[in-house]
Amino acid sequence: MKPIAHVFAAEGPIAGRLSRYERRDGQVRLAQAVEDVMDGGGVLLGEAGTGTGKTLAYLAPALRSGLRVVVSTGTKNLQEQIFFRDLAFLKEALGAEVRCACLKGQENYLCLTRLHSFLHSPKCLAFPSKEVARLEQWAQITTTGDRMELPGLSDDAPIWREVASTKETRIGQKCPNYENCFITKARRDAAVADLVVVNHHLYFADIATRRRGGAVLPGHDVVIFDEAHLIEDIATEFFSTRVSSARVARVIEDSLAAVGAARFAEDPQEENRKKAAASLNTLCANLFDRFRGDQPGRRDLGEVPIDDNAQRAFFRLDSALESFELSLRAREGRDEGVDHCAARIADIRTDLADVLDHRDPANVYWVETKPRSVVLGASPIDISAYFHDEVLTVRDSVVLCSATLSTGGDFRFLKSRLGIDFDVEELVVEAPFDYRRQSRVYLPAAMPDPRSDGFLDAARTEIDRLVHLTGGGALILCTSYRNMHAIHEALTASWPGPVLRQGEAPKSSLISEFRNERDGVLVATAAFWQGVDIPGDDLRLVIIDKLPFAAPGDPVTAARIDHMTRAGGNAFRDYQVPRAALMLKQGFGRLIRTTHDRGIVAILDARLRTKGYGASFLKTLPPAEVTVDFEQLKQWWEEP
């Protein structure tokens, strides 16, 4: 086999299929490092700046390795891009006869059983007939059942919630549609594949499932984590316990539907079950409403007193759930759907008792108020041991890569968060861009402290003149929904071009509309800080309102700060600053995507100039020239 460098050579297989191919030393270095760790085992931390071509750099050695590889990335959009674009191209270029599969979480797939129930239920009549017809027609022709085949379907489309498969509604091999099930097919394809592309959510769902004796993903020798900076947050989500009023309501509804679908000839528990179901929603509301906050958001459960009334509400709900579960189990063995609902109720009872007991010092317990439900939950304070024991020491080779892994020039922060307490291979490959020529970082000198009352007004003024300077083409990244709405409202009144806002349409639709409007402005929050790729002149201004510190009032963040402080560490220096610096680096990375791009990153947070830790943030960013003077910025921008 030829050296990996040949794949990326000027006369190599990739160059032969691209008209304007340029060999990149950084890409070759990363590919070689990935191949070395696959051959010899171990862990590689690889930071590859935007434009390096890191996806092909890790896919090429994966295709050549002869090993079973799982590639896990941050989002479903990136997963599809890797599988359908990058992997398909590289397989053809290399002539690689490697079996590949793309596997998503089951909520992305149509459930034929739920679709049949939905189409024959009164609930179907509440949806527009055209929407229902479109779904039914698609179900008859799709070979994958993947919702991505339905363009324009928003992430939270109500009709998809009625027909999607979920871990709670999937009943297994006794389902009448099991052999035709889209998830069954997707998992069988993955089981025989040499390379499987997944997302982090699914990878950690697999770990959680393996703890219970099951599995979602096939066995594999190597795992490659792309967008590895997201691992801690996503792993925390999957090692957490959640019980919501909506979860209880769903199992009640599903149980009654399952019993109705079973059509028992004789059901001695029918009346008892109806009585239990009738009272459960009331008892559920009596308990969960005691924890409802005045404002949406999450707070520490320890701040909410669990008095005698709350205890009695819990015991009443638990007793009613037990009664309901027993009435379902009276028919145990006769219908898989009914038995599955009974098992779900048992899980809810266990989870609810564990959360309200909140005794495990390794967890932080919290309550979250949402518009339509209340969630009680428990999350691990530190996931490093989980990742160490269930990933790092289980796989022969582990690759963690991203455009943003290091802070201040090293990987200490990432290693501390993921339990990497042993020697690993480390590589930093700089982006192939001339940031000093292509970009400017603007830190307006007149901005007040972002915690002051006058910040938002000053920010709106500064944003307005920046947008007018570049003629739009601006992505405004906010650290709160409050700021996003205020800035969007102000620009709508002052800017003649289109002003788009996160939430108005699916993310992909907003990006597409933004690219079609040269003078457009897009105002967004966390969902757009990463995974947004708008190369060229369409995006020429990125504005960041504040340094993206995690909210200290969030229970998980607060617990981690307290945990580090109690251990004698400096949580602000060692956790809050490097975490925010990685996020800021991601936001900056939205601007320069090719060697021909040119633009401005404006950061409106005065703390970059006035606080000692501001230098840590600037050190993490690419080496662009910094200015605090708007006239100097204007002069640079208007240069031919």
C-alpha positions as CSV (number, residue, x, y, z in Angstrom):
1,M,0.0,0.0,0.0
2,K,1.3,3.5,-0.9
3,P,2.0,6.0,1.9
4,I,-1.0,8.0,3.0
5,A,0.7,11.1,1.6
6,H,0.1,9.8,-1.9
7,V,-3.7,10.1,-1.4
8,F,-3.2,13.9,-1.1
9,A,-0.4,14.3,-3.5
10,A,-0.6,16.6,-6.6
11,E,-0.7,13.5,-8.8
12,G,-2.8,11.5,-6.3
13,P,-6.4,10.1,-6.6
14,I,-8.1,13.1,-5.0
15,A,-6.3,15.6,-7.3
16,G,-7.4,13.6,-10.3
17,R,-11.0,14.3,-9.5
18,L,-10.8,18.0,-8.5
19,S,-10.0,20.6,-11.1
20,R,-8.5,23.1,-8.6
21,Y,-6.8,20.9,-6.1
22,E,-4.1,22.2,-3.8
23,R,-2.0,20.0,-1.6
24,R,-2.1,21.1,2.1
25,D,0.7,20.1,4.3
26,G,-1.5,20.3,7.4
27,Q,-4.0,17.9,5.9
28,V,-1.3,15.3,5.2
29,R,0.1,15.7,8.7
30,L,-3.3,15.0,10.2
31,A,-4.0,12.0,7.9
32,Q,-0.6,10.6,8.9
33,A,-1.2,11.0,12.6
34,V,-4.7,9.4,12.3
35,E,-3.2,6.4,10.4
36,D,-0.4,6.0,12.9
37,V,-2.8,5.8,15.9
38,M,-5.0,3.3,14.0
39,D,-2.0,1.2,13.3
40,G,-0.4,1.3,16.7
41,G,-3.4,2.0,19.0
42,G,-3.9,4.8,21.5
43,V,-5.5,8.2,21.5
44,L,-4.9,11.2,19.2
45,L,-6.0,14.8,19.9
46,G,-6.0,16.7,16.6
47,E,-6.9,20.3,16.2
48,A,-7.2,21.2,12.5
49,G,-8.2,24.7,11.7
50,T,-10.9,25.6,9.3
51,G,-9.9,24.9,5.7
52,T,-7.5,22.2,6.6
53,G,-9.7,19.4,5.1
54,K,-9.8,17.4,8.3
55,T,-12.8,15.3,7.2
56,L,-10.9,13.7,4.3
57,A,-7.8,13.6,6.5
58,Y,-9.4,11.2,8.9
59,L,-11.6,9.4,6.4
60,A,-8.8,8.3,4.1
61,P,-6.9,6.3,6.7
62,A,-10.2,4.9,8.0
63,L,-11.0,3.5,4.5
64,R,-7.5,2.1,4.1
65,S,-7.2,0.6,7.6
66,G,-9.1,-2.7,7.2
67,L,-10.6,-2.0,10.7
68,R,-14.1,-1.5,11.8
69,V,-14.5,2.2,12.3
70,V,-17.3,4.4,13.7
71,V,-17.1,8.1,12.8
72,S,-19.1,10.2,15.2
73,T,-19.8,13.9,14.6
74,G,-21.7,16.7,16.3
75,T,-24.9,17.1,14.4
76,K,-27.2,15.3,12.0
77,N,-26.5,17.9,9.3
78,L,-22.7,17.2,9.6
79,Q,-23.4,13.5,9.6
80,E,-25.2,13.7,6.3
81,Q,-22.5,15.9,4.8
82,I,-19.8,13.4,5.8
83,F,-21.7,10.4,4.5
84,F,-23.3,11.6,1.3
85,R,-20.6,14.1,0.2
86,D,-17.2,13.5,1.7
87,L,-17.3,9.7,2.2
88,A,-19.0,9.1,-1.2
89,F,-16.4,11.2,-3.0
90,L,-13.4,9.6,-1.2
91,K,-14.6,6.0,-1.7
92,E,-14.9,6.7,-5.5
93,A,-11.5,8.5,-5.6
94,L,-9.7,5.7,-3.8
95,G,-11.7,2.9,-5.4
96,A,-12.3,1.6,-1.9
97,E,-14.6,-1.4,-1.6
98,V,-15.6,-0.7,1.9
99,R,-19.1,-1.2,3.2
100,C,-20.4,2.0,4.8
101,A,-23.6,2.9,6.6
102,C,-25.2,6.0,8.1
103,L,-27.1,5.5,11.3
104,K,-29.2,8.1,13.2
105,G,-31.2,8.1,16.3
106,Q,-34.5,6.3,16.0
107,E,-36.6,9.5,16.3
108,N,-35.3,10.4,12.8
109,Y,-37.1,7.4,11.3
110,L,-40.8,6.9,10.4
111,C,-42.6,4.3,12.5
112,L,-45.0,2.3,10.3
113,T,-47.0,1.1,13.3
114,R,-47.4,4.7,14.6
115,L,-48.2,6.0,11.1
116,H,-51.0,3.4,10.8
117,S,-52.4,4.3,14.2
118,F,-52.2,8.0,13.4
119,L,-53.9,7.8,10.0
120,H,-56.8,5.9,11.7
121,S,-57.2,8.1,14.7
122,P,-59.3,11.2,15.3
123,K,-56.1,13.1,16.0
124,C,-55.2,12.9,12.3
125,L,-58.2,15.3,11.5
126,A,-56.5,18.1,13.5
127,F,-53.7,18.4,10.9
128,P,-54.0,20.0,7.5
129,S,-55.1,17.5,4.9
130,K,-52.3,18.4,2.5
131,E,-49.7,17.8,5.2
132,V,-51.2,14.4,6.0
133,A,-51.4,13.4,2.4
134,R,-47.8,14.4,1.7
135,L,-46.7,12.3,4.7
136,E,-48.8,9.3,3.5
137,Q,-47.5,9.5,-0.1
138,W,-43.9,9.7,1.1
139,A,-44.3,6.7,3.4
140,Q,-45.4,4.6,0.3
141,I,-42.2,5.4,-1.7
142,T,-39.4,5.9,0.8
143,T,-36.8,3.2,1.2
144,T,-35.2,4.7,4.3
145,G,-37.9,6.3,6.3
146,D,-35.4,9.1,7.1
147,R,-37.1,12.4,7.8
148,M,-34.4,14.3,5.9
149,E,-36.2,13.2,2.7
150,L,-39.0,15.6,3.7
151,P,-37.6,19.1,2.9
152,G,-39.1,21.9,4.8
153,L,-40.2,19.8,7.7
154,S,-39.1,21.7,10.8
155,D,-37.2,20.1,13.6
156,D,-40.2,20.3,15.9
157,A,-43.0,19.6,13.4
158,P,-46.0,18.4,15.4
159,I,-47.0,15.8,12.7
160,W,-43.6,14.2,12.9
161,R,-43.9,13.7,16.6
162,E,-47.0,11.6,15.9
163,V,-45.4,9.2,13.5
164,A,-41.7,9.0,14.5
165,S,-40.1,6.1,16.2
166,T,-38.9,6.7,19.8
167,K,-37.1,4.6,22.4
168,E,-40.4,4.7,24.4
169,T,-42.6,3.6,21.5
170,R,-40.4,1.0,19.8
171,I,-41.5,-2.4,21.0
172,G,-39.1,-4.7,19.3
173,Q,-39.4,-8.0,17.4
174,K,-43.1,-8.6,18.3
175,C,-44.1,-5.5,16.4
176,P,-46.1,-6.5,13.3
177,N,-44.0,-4.2,11.2
178,Y,-40.6,-5.3,12.7
179,E,-39.2,-6.8,9.5
180,N,-40.3,-3.8,7.4
181,C,-39.2,-1.3,10.1
182,F,-36.8,1.4,8.8
183,I,-34.8,1.2,12.0
184,T,-34.4,-2.6,11.7
185,K,-33.1,-2.1,8.2
186,A,-30.7,0.8,9.1
187,R,-29.3,-1.2,12.1
188,R,-28.8,-4.3,10.0
189,D,-27.0,-2.3,7.4
190,A,-24.8,-0.9,10.1
191,A,-24.1,-4.3,11.6
192,V,-22.4,-5.5,8.5
193,A,-20.6,-2.2,7.6
194,D,-16.9,-1.6,8.0
195,L,-17.4,2.1,8.5
196,V,-20.5,3.6,10.2
197,V,-21.2,7.4,10.4
198,V,-23.2,8.4,13.5
199,N,-23.6,11.5,15.6
200,H,-22.5,12.0,19.2
201,H,-26.0,11.7,20.5
202,L,-26.4,8.2,19.1
203,Y,-22.9,7.2,20.2
204,F,-23.6,8.0,23.8
205,A,-27.1,6.5,23.5
206,D,-25.3,3.3,22.6
207,I,-23.1,3.5,25.7
208,A,-26.2,4.1,27.8
209,T,-28.0,1.1,26.2
210,R,-25.0,-1.2,26.7
211,R,-25.2,-0.4,30.4
212,R,-28.6,-2.1,30.3
213,G,-27.3,-5.1,28.4
214,G,-28.3,-3.9,24.9
215,A,-26.6,-2.2,22.0
216,V,-27.4,0.3,19.2
217,L,-24.1,0.3,17.3
218,P,-22.1,-2.7,16.1
219,G,-18.8,-3.5,17.7
220,H,-15.8,-1.5,16.4
221,D,-12.1,-1.2,16.8
222,V,-11.8,2.6,16.2
223,V,-13.9,5.6,17.0
224,I,-13.2,9.0,15.4
225,F,-14.9,11.9,17.2
226,D,-15.3,14.8,14.8
227,E,-16.4,18.1,16.5
228,A,-15.0,16.6,19.7
229,H,-15.3,19.9,21.6
230,L,-19.1,19.0,22.0
231,I,-18.5,15.7,23.7
232,E,-18.8,16.8,27.4
233,D,-22.2,18.5,26.9
234,I,-23.7,15.7,24.9
235,A,-22.3,12.9,27.1
236,T,-23.8,14.8,30.1
237,E,-27.2,14.7,28.5
238,F,-27.1,11.0,27.9
239,F,-25.8,10.1,31.4
240,S,-28.6,12.2,32.9
241,T,-32.0,11.1,34.2
242,R,-35.1,13.1,33.2
243,V,-38.8,12.8,34.2
244,S,-41.3,15.3,32.9
245,S,-45.0,15.8,33.2
246,A,-45.1,15.4,29.4
247,R,-43.4,12.0,29.7
248,V,-46.1,10.8,32.1
249,A,-48.8,12.2,29.9
250,R,-47.4,10.4,26.8
251,V,-47.2,7.0,28.5
252,I,-50.9,7.4,29.7
253,E,-52.0,8.2,26.1
254,D,-49.9,5.4,24.6
255,S,-51.1,2.9,27.1
256,L,-54.7,3.5,26.4
257,A,-54.0,3.4,22.6
258,A,-52.1,0.1,23.0
259,V,-54.9,-1.5,25.0
260,G,-57.5,-0.3,22.4
261,A,-55.3,-1.7,19.6
262,A,-55.0,-5.1,21.3
263,R,-58.8,-5.6,21.2
264,F,-58.9,-8.0,24.1
265,A,-61.9,-10.3,24.1
266,E,-62.0,-10.2,27.8
267,D,-60.4,-7.6,30.0
268,P,-61.3,-7.8,33.7
269,Q,-59.1,-4.8,34.6
270,E,-60.7,-2.5,32.1
271,E,-62.7,-0.4,34.6
272,N,-59.8,-0.1,37.1
273,R,-57.5,1.0,34.3
274,K,-59.9,3.6,33.1
275,K,-60.3,5.0,36.6
276,A,-56.5,5.1,37.1
277,A,-55.9,6.8,33.8
278,A,-58.6,9.4,34.5
279,S,-56.9,10.4,37.7
280,L,-53.2,10.2,36.6
281,N,-53.1,13.5,34.7
282,T,-54.5,15.4,37.7
283,L,-52.1,13.7,40.1
284,C,-49.2,14.4,37.8
285,A,-50.1,18.1,37.6
286,N,-50.5,18.2,41.4
287,L,-46.9,17.1,41.8
288,F,-45.1,18.8,38.9
289,D,-46.8,22.1,39.3
290,R,-45.3,22.4,42.8
291,F,-41.9,22.7,41.1
292,R,-42.9,25.1,38.3
293,G,-40.9,28.3,38.3
294,D,-42.1,31.8,37.5
295,Q,-39.8,32.0,34.4
296,P,-38.7,29.3,31.9
297,G,-35.3,27.9,32.6
298,R,-33.5,25.4,34.9
299,R,-32.7,25.8,38.6
300,D,-31.3,23.7,41.4
301,L,-33.8,21.3,42.8
302,G,-32.2,21.8,46.2
303,E,-33.6,25.4,46.1
304,V,-37.1,24.0,45.9
305,P,-38.3,22.8,49.3
306,I,-39.9,19.3,49.1
307,D,-42.3,19.7,52.0
308,D,-44.9,17.2,53.3
309,N,-47.4,18.3,50.7
310,A,-45.0,17.6,47.9
311,Q,-44.1,14.2,49.4
312,R,-47.8,13.3,49.6
313,A,-48.3,14.4,46.0
314,F,-45.4,12.1,45.0
315,F,-46.7,9.1,46.9
316,R,-50.2,9.6,45.4
317,L,-48.8,9.8,41.9
318,D,-46.6,6.8,42.4
319,S,-49.4,4.7,43.8
320,A,-51.6,5.6,40.9
321,L,-48.9,4.8,38.4
322,E,-48.3,1.4,40.2
323,S,-52.1,0.7,40.0
324,F,-52.1,1.6,36.3
325,E,-49.0,-0.5,35.6
326,L,-50.5,-3.6,37.4
327,S,-53.7,-3.2,35.4
328,L,-51.6,-3.4,32.2
329,R,-49.5,-6.3,33.4
330,A,-52.7,-8.3,34.1
331,R,-52.6,-8.9,30.3
332,E,-48.9,-9.6,30.3
333,G,-47.7,-11.8,27.5
334,R,-50.7,-11.3,25.3
335,D,-49.7,-8.0,23.6
336,E,-46.2,-6.6,23.2
337,G,-47.4,-3.0,23.0
338,V,-49.2,-3.2,26.3
339,D,-46.3,-4.9,28.1
340,H,-44.0,-2.2,26.7
341,C,-46.1,0.5,28.2
342,A,-46.1,-1.2,31.5
343,A,-42.3,-1.3,31.4
344,R,-42.2,2.4,30.6
345,I,-44.3,3.2,33.6
346,A,-42.0,1.2,35.8
347,D,-39.0,3.2,34.5
348,I,-40.8,6.4,35.2
349,R,-41.5,5.4,38.8
350,T,-37.9,4.5,39.3
351,D,-36.5,7.6,37.7
352,L,-38.9,9.9,39.6
353,A,-38.0,8.3,43.0
354,D,-34.3,8.6,42.3
355,V,-34.5,12.3,41.3
356,L,-36.7,13.3,44.2
357,D,-34.5,11.4,46.6
358,H,-31.4,13.3,45.2
359,R,-28.8,11.7,47.4
360,D,-26.0,10.8,45.0
361,P,-23.2,13.3,45.5
362,A,-21.9,12.6,42.1
363,N,-25.0,14.2,40.5
364,V,-26.6,17.6,40.5
365,Y,-30.4,17.6,40.7
366,W,-32.4,20.2,38.9
367,V,-35.9,21.3,37.8
368,E,-36.6,22.9,34.4
369,T,-39.7,24.9,33.6
370,K,-40.8,24.7,30.0
371,P,-43.8,26.4,28.3
372,R,-45.8,23.1,28.3
373,S,-44.2,20.9,30.9
374,V,-41.9,20.7,34.0
375,V,-38.9,18.5,34.0
376,L,-37.2,17.0,37.0
377,G,-33.7,15.7,36.4
378,A,-30.3,14.5,37.6
379,S,-27.0,15.0,35.7
380,P,-23.4,13.9,36.5
381,I,-21.2,16.7,37.7
382,D,-18.1,15.1,36.1
383,I,-18.3,12.8,33.1
384,S,-14.5,12.3,32.8
385,A,-14.6,8.8,34.5
386,Y,-17.5,7.7,32.2
387,F,-15.6,8.7,29.1
388,H,-12.3,7.2,30.4
389,D,-13.9,3.9,31.3
390,E,-16.4,3.4,28.5
391,V,-14.6,4.9,25.5
392,L,-10.9,5.5,26.0
393,T,-10.1,2.1,27.6
394,V,-12.5,0.1,25.5
395,R,-11.5,1.0,22.0
396,D,-8.1,0.1,20.4
397,S,-7.8,3.6,18.9
398,V,-9.6,6.8,19.6
399,V,-9.3,10.0,17.5
400,L,-10.7,13.3,18.8
401,C,-10.5,16.1,16.3
402,S,-12.1,19.5,15.8
403,A,-11.2,23.0,14.6
404,T,-11.4,24.0,18.3
405,L,-9.8,21.7,20.8
406,S,-7.0,23.7,22.3
407,T,-7.1,26.7,24.5
408,G,-4.1,29.0,25.0
409,G,-2.0,26.7,22.9
410,D,-2.5,23.3,24.7
411,F,-5.1,20.6,25.3
412,R,-5.1,20.6,29.1
413,F,-8.7,21.8,29.4
414,L,-10.1,19.1,27.1
415,K,-8.0,16.4,28.7
416,S,-9.2,17.3,32.2
417,R,-12.8,17.2,31.1
418,L,-12.6,13.8,29.3
419,G,-10.5,11.9,31.8
420,I,-7.4,11.7,29.6
421,D,-4.8,11.2,32.3
422,F,-2.2,9.4,30.3
423,D,0.1,10.1,27.4
424,V,-1.6,10.7,24.1
425,E,-0.6,11.9,20.7
426,E,-1.2,15.6,20.2
427,L,-1.3,17.6,16.9
428,V,-2.3,21.2,16.1
429,V,-2.6,22.1,12.4
430,E,-3.2,25.8,11.7
431,A,-5.8,26.9,9.2
432,P,-4.3,27.7,5.7
433,F,-5.6,31.3,5.8
434,D,-3.8,34.6,6.0
435,Y,-6.0,36.0,8.8
436,R,-4.0,39.3,9.0
437,R,-4.8,40.0,5.4
438,Q,-8.3,38.5,5.3
439,S,-9.8,39.7,8.5
440,R,-10.0,42.2,11.3
441,V,-11.1,41.8,14.9
442,Y,-13.0,44.8,16.1
443,L,-13.3,45.6,19.8
444,P,-15.2,48.9,20.0
445,A,-13.5,51.2,22.6
446,A,-16.7,52.9,23.7
447,M,-18.7,49.8,24.8
448,P,-19.8,49.7,28.4
449,D,-19.5,46.6,30.6
450,P,-21.9,44.0,29.3
451,R,-23.4,43.6,32.7
452,S,-24.4,47.2,32.8
453,D,-27.9,48.6,32.1
454,G,-26.7,50.6,29.1
455,F,-25.0,47.7,27.3
456,L,-27.9,46.7,25.1
457,D,-28.6,50.2,23.8
458,A,-24.9,50.7,23.0
459,A,-24.8,47.3,21.3
460,R,-27.7,48.1,19.1
461,T,-26.0,51.4,18.0
462,E,-22.7,49.6,17.3
463,I,-24.4,46.8,15.4
464,D,-26.3,49.2,13.3
465,R,-23.2,51.1,12.0
466,L,-21.3,47.8,11.4
467,V,-24.1,46.4,9.3
468,H,-24.3,49.6,7.3
469,L,-20.5,49.5,6.9
470,T,-20.5,46.0,5.2
471,G,-23.9,46.4,3.5
472,G,-25.3,43.4,5.4
473,G,-23.9,39.9,5.0
474,A,-23.9,39.8,8.8
475,L,-24.3,36.9,11.2
476,I,-25.1,38.2,14.7
477,L,-24.4,35.7,17.4
478,C,-26.1,36.4,20.7
479,T,-25.6,34.8,24.1
480,S,-29.2,35.0,25.2
481,Y,-32.7,35.0,23.6
482,R,-33.4,38.3,25.2
483,N,-30.6,40.0,23.3
484,M,-31.4,38.2,20.1
485,H,-35.0,39.4,20.1
486,A,-34.0,43.0,21.1
487,I,-31.3,43.2,18.4
488,H,-33.6,41.7,15.8
489,E,-36.3,44.2,16.6
490,A,-33.9,47.1,16.4
491,L,-32.4,46.0,13.0
492,T,-35.9,45.3,11.6
493,A,-36.6,49.0,12.1
494,S,-33.3,50.4,10.9
495,W,-32.0,48.1,8.2
496,P,-33.7,48.1,4.8
497,G,-32.6,44.6,3.9
498,P,-34.0,41.3,5.1
499,V,-33.4,40.6,8.8
500,L,-33.8,36.9,9.7
501,R,-34.1,35.4,13.2
502,Q,-33.4,32.0,14.6
503,G,-36.6,30.2,15.2
504,E,-38.6,31.7,12.3
505,A,-37.8,28.7,10.0
506,P,-35.6,25.6,10.1
507,K,-31.9,26.3,10.4
508,S,-31.1,25.1,6.9
509,S,-33.9,27.3,5.4
510,L,-32.6,30.4,7.2
511,I,-29.0,29.8,6.0
512,S,-30.3,29.2,2.4
513,E,-32.3,32.4,2.5
514,F,-29.4,34.4,4.0
515,R,-27.1,33.2,1.2
516,N,-29.6,34.2,-1.4
517,E,-29.8,37.8,0.0
518,R,-26.6,39.7,-0.4
519,D,-27.7,42.4,2.1
520,G,-29.3,40.0,4.6
521,V,-28.7,39.9,8.3
522,L,-29.2,36.8,10.5
523,V,-29.6,37.1,14.2
524,A,-29.2,33.9,16.3
525,T,-28.1,32.3,19.5
526,A,-26.2,29.1,20.4
527,A,-27.4,26.9,17.6
528,F,-25.6,29.1,15.0
529,W,-22.2,29.5,16.9
530,Q,-21.0,26.3,15.2
531,G,-21.8,24.0,12.3
532,V,-22.6,27.0,10.0
533,D,-20.6,27.0,6.8
534,I,-21.2,30.1,4.6
535,P,-18.1,30.6,2.4
536,G,-17.5,33.5,0.1
537,D,-18.8,37.0,0.1
538,D,-22.3,36.0,1.4
539,L,-20.9,36.3,5.0
540,R,-18.6,39.2,5.6
541,L,-19.4,40.3,9.1
542,V,-19.7,38.3,12.3
543,I,-20.9,40.2,15.4
544,I,-20.6,38.5,18.9
545,D,-22.5,40.4,21.6
546,K,-20.8,39.0,24.7
547,L,-18.2,36.5,25.8
548,P,-20.1,33.1,25.8
549,F,-19.6,32.2,29.5
550,A,-21.9,29.4,30.6
551,A,-24.7,30.8,32.8
552,P,-23.4,30.4,36.4
553,G,-27.0,30.0,37.5
554,D,-27.4,26.8,35.5
555,P,-27.3,24.0,38.1
556,V,-24.9,21.8,36.1
557,T,-22.4,24.7,35.6
558,A,-22.8,25.8,39.2
559,A,-22.2,22.3,40.5
560,R,-19.1,21.9,38.4
561,I,-17.7,25.3,39.6
562,D,-18.4,24.2,43.2
563,H,-16.9,20.8,42.7
564,M,-13.6,22.3,41.4
565,T,-13.5,24.9,44.1
566,R,-14.0,22.4,46.9
567,A,-11.1,20.4,45.3
568,G,-8.9,23.4,45.7
569,G,-9.0,24.5,42.0
570,N,-9.7,27.8,40.3
571,A,-12.9,27.1,38.5
572,F,-13.0,30.4,36.8
573,R,-9.5,30.1,35.3
574,D,-9.6,26.4,34.7
575,Y,-13.2,25.8,33.6
576,Q,-15.2,28.9,32.9
577,V,-12.6,30.8,30.8
578,P,-11.3,27.9,28.6
579,R,-14.9,26.7,28.0
580,A,-16.0,30.2,26.9
581,A,-12.8,30.6,24.9
582,L,-13.6,27.5,22.8
583,M,-17.1,28.7,22.1
584,L,-15.7,32.2,21.1
585,K,-13.3,30.4,18.8
586,Q,-16.2,28.6,17.2
587,G,-18.0,31.8,16.7
588,F,-15.0,33.4,15.0
589,G,-14.7,30.4,12.8
590,R,-18.0,31.2,11.0
591,L,-16.2,34.1,9.1
592,I,-13.2,32.9,7.1
593,R,-14.0,29.7,5.3
594,T,-11.8,29.9,2.2
595,T,-8.6,31.6,1.1
596,H,-10.6,34.2,-0.8
597,D,-12.9,35.3,2.1
598,R,-12.6,38.7,3.7
599,G,-14.4,40.1,6.6
600,I,-14.8,41.5,10.2
601,V,-15.4,39.8,13.5
602,A,-16.7,42.4,16.0
603,I,-16.8,41.4,19.7
604,L,-18.8,43.9,21.7
605,D,-17.7,42.7,25.2
606,A,-15.5,45.3,26.8
607,R,-14.0,42.7,29.2
608,L,-11.7,41.6,26.4
609,R,-10.0,44.9,26.9
610,T,-10.5,45.7,30.5
611,K,-10.0,42.3,32.3
612,G,-6.8,40.4,32.7
613,Y,-8.4,37.2,31.3
614,G,-9.2,39.0,28.1
615,A,-5.7,38.1,26.9
616,S,-6.5,34.4,27.3
617,F,-9.4,34.8,24.9
618,L,-7.5,36.7,22.3
619,K,-4.6,34.2,22.5
620,T,-7.1,31.4,21.5
621,L,-8.4,33.2,18.4
622,P,-6.7,33.1,15.0
623,P,-3.9,35.7,14.5
624,A,-6.0,38.5,13.0
625,E,-5.1,42.1,13.6
626,V,-7.1,43.8,16.4
627,T,-8.5,47.3,16.3
628,V,-10.6,49.4,18.7
629,D,-11.1,52.3,16.4
630,F,-14.1,52.3,14.0
631,E,-12.5,54.7,11.5
632,Q,-9.5,52.5,11.2
633,L,-11.8,49.5,10.6
634,K,-13.7,51.5,8.0
635,Q,-10.5,52.5,6.2
636,W,-9.4,48.8,6.1
637,W,-12.8,47.6,4.9
638,E,-13.0,50.2,2.1
639,E,-9.5,49.4,0.8
640,P,-9.6,48.1,-2.8
